[in-house]
Amino acid sequence: MNQHVTLANWRAAPFSRWGFQHVRELIPTADIPNDPGRVRELPVERQSIDLGELHAETDTDGFVVLHRGRVVAEHYGNGMTPETPHILMSVSKSMMGLLFGSLDIEAERPITDFVPEMRDTAYAGASVRNLLDMRAGVKFEEDYLATSGPIVEYRKATGWNALGPGEAAGDLHSFYRVLTERDGPHGGRFHYISTNSDLLGWVIERATGRRYAELMSEHVWKAMGAERSAYITVDRLGAPRCAGGMCVTTRDLARVGLWMSEHPSGWIEDIEKNGDRAAWDNGSFVGYFPGQHMHYRSQWYVLHAGGSPLVFGLGIHGQNLFIDRRRELVIAKLSSQAAPLDASRIGLTLRAVAQLRKQFS
């Protein structure tokens, strides 16, 4: 398969089955080192869990369930192994949400305090908190199937899409100059656009004076006991694709959830409790979770069901990390679903998670 995978098709099925596991062979990346001396061991204690339909229907590449710190279920497909790094897509945003919580950056400050280049864009007047909670009133359509327009130019700027004939290479930070239109107030409805998260990564680098990959390594990856180094895609000038470019093994993704479960900081409690439900209910993703009591906070989704909050990250093509702290349950799922967002498969995944929550209640 690899001889047929290119920058033009790596996110499309069936090429994505190889592409999602070999991203650094297609796009420049920066390492996120682990600490081999601090690896969190994961004892194996397999239990009888029947999720065959889930794996087949959602093109599961890697799947790990932890209960009380033990691996109770594990599955790999499409050539994936426990050692294979796989792209997280927008679960990368949730990793950044954890990183932000470990840094001394005031979320209520204006974005322009850190990135003055935003003064002449639609982000003028928005706060860092508006980025964290996807409530910036910036006009941008997150259409994953578009073949032209701003989202395609955005992906070219990040190095994710091939340039057309005669096109000059751009870069992520310069791309923000074209975002000059508003479509609502800052702090209004939940309006999911990945440009918010990549801008948040720029804020983090400006506020700390350090590279994003170094910060992620120090504050998250080493701290939570990753077994292997991760990596993140970067543009031609080294700007990280914080919105979707992080690549990790399935077990290390599960270790992130375990770390969150075992170290419930005030930041994590804030994620669980303090999102705005009205903003969610008026937002762009409510149709994928019909009838659910939900909110979004600091780059994480929170579902209020089953007697305790279910905190989770979600990425296109079927990437997920679920954490139920009360049940000491963590579910990591990496996939190569054909459709970027598929309501029926999101529903199938949530039903499987509900089954596991019931089994391990």
Buried (B, 14 or more C-beta within 10 A) or exposed (E): EEEEBEBEBBBEBBBBBBBBBBBBEBBEBBEBBBBEEEBBEBEEEEEEBEBEEBBEBBBBBBBBBBBBBBBBBBBBBBEBEBEBBBBBBBBBBBBBBBBBBBEEBEBEBBBBBBBEBBEEBBBBBBBBBBBBBBBBBBBBEBEBEEEEEBBBBBBBBBBBBBEEEEEEEBBBBEBBEBBEEBBBEBBBBBBBBBBBBBBBBBBBBBBBEEBBBBBBBBBBBBBBBBBBBBBBBBBEBBBBBBBBBBBBBBBBBBBBBBBBBEEEEEBBEBBBEEBBBEBBBBBBBBEBBEEBEBBBBBBBBBBBBBEBBBBBBBBBBBBBBBBBBEBBBBBBBBBBBBBBBBEEBBEBBBEBBBBBBEBBE
